[in-house]
Amino acid sequence: MLYYLFHYLDTLNFPGARLFGYISFRSGMAVITSLLITMIFGKRIIKYMKKRQIGESVRSLYLEGQNQKAGTPTMGGIIIIAAILIPVLLFAKLGNTYILLLLFTTIWLGALGFLDDYIKVFKKNKDGLNSKAKLAGQIFLGIVVGVSIYLSPDILIRENPQIESSIKVETITNNKNEQSKKIVANDVKSLKTTLPFLKDNEFDYSKIVWFIDSKKYEWVAWIIFIIITTFIITAVSNGANMTDGLDGLASGTSAVSAATLLIFAYLSGNVIFSQYLNIMYLPGIGELVVFASAFIGATIGFMWYNAYPAQIFMGDTGSLTIGGIIAVLAILVRKELLIPIFCGIFLIENVSVIAQVWYYKYTFKKYGCGQHLFLMAPLHHHYQKKGIPEPKIVARFIIVAIILAVISVITLKIR
């Protein structure tokens, strides 16, 4: 909203109004605003929830310090969502298709997670929202995102962008030659994405269906893309949900992943950097830097109250939302194949649960007595069982997340 106001003021030569035309300035303002929202209003929300006894009911897992968390206010994801939406509405270009998709993602998954938490807290049903209903909501979002990318005329890739120099001669006022630049553009609808570690680092999803009849080729390829998009959103969203088991773990690792995507969005949205790095130039994608900045500010600000010992938990309201946002961000900047790296913590948490269940069933079938691969799953509980203090586990997981983020960024040059 403020972007359009100051854009109008700029036409009137209002001093300082031009600042809002710069993504860097608006991103900085988004971070500051989201931090202030979480830190100022977070305390009030915690007091309100304590007064209303909107607390977490803890299931006994025989973990150290677990019983102390009983009654801690939950549904804190409301704080994160508010701290994302308000700065984005203030500082982003609301007509940008990428921004609209992420706003929808935030609201939709926030509502889905809120419903799950509401059933747990107010209906006293520890199972929460039916797993099939939750999965249906995530699948619906995946379909919406995939179809939007297919149908939107604004979501394009600029093939082989080149900057050419031209000479502009001023003959009326003076005789000086002023050098200007023009961009040779060829914007196309494409199914290409980034394939890390390879020299020709682009992969076209349409190659999956190379054997299909040419008349059906395009729409079949898009159907496969939508299916893959749906799977990614569901997997990452659930991965964040699995990770949300220790104080500050989900919010800290999510902030690191979002920072990685912020870098990708900025580079892919700048024609000079994208040409230098030989990566896809995505017109309009730079606006996602504002959204990612608000997301980082919201998750870091939430850690002010969520760090050990947590004063509030994000609940499914927060964990489903932040996971879904990261997935959609990655898909939009065409870096979804890098998710196993920069979302490595989410991945290993998911895999640990799957492996634990599979191994138990396998050993039960083979030996008649089920055995556990880990002391407990997800993985962070395994380390708790080994006696490692919770704050140390969280700190180490975040350090690993930072290492994975750095590896993801340097894939831009390592090929």
Protein Blocks (a to p, Z undefined) as FASTA:
>chain_A
ZZmmmmmmmmnopghklmmmpmklmmmmmmmmmmmmmmmmmmmmmmmmmmnopacdddde
highklmmgopaghklmmmmmmmmmmmmmmmcfkbmklmmmmmmmmmmmmmmmmmmmmmm
mnopanlpafklmmmmmmmmmmmmmmmmmmpmklccdehiacdddddddfklmmcdcddd
dddddddddfbdcdehiablcdcfklmmmmpcfklmmmmmmmmmmmmmmmmmmmmmmmmm
mmmmbghklmmmmmmmmmmmmmmmmmmmpmklmmmnopacdehklmmmmmmmmmmmmmmm
mmmmmpccdfbdebjmlmmmmmmmmmmmmmmnopmmmmmmmmmmmmmmmmmmmmmmmmmm
mmmmmnopacdfbfbdcfklmmmmnopafklmmmmmmmmmmmmmmmmmmmmmmZZ
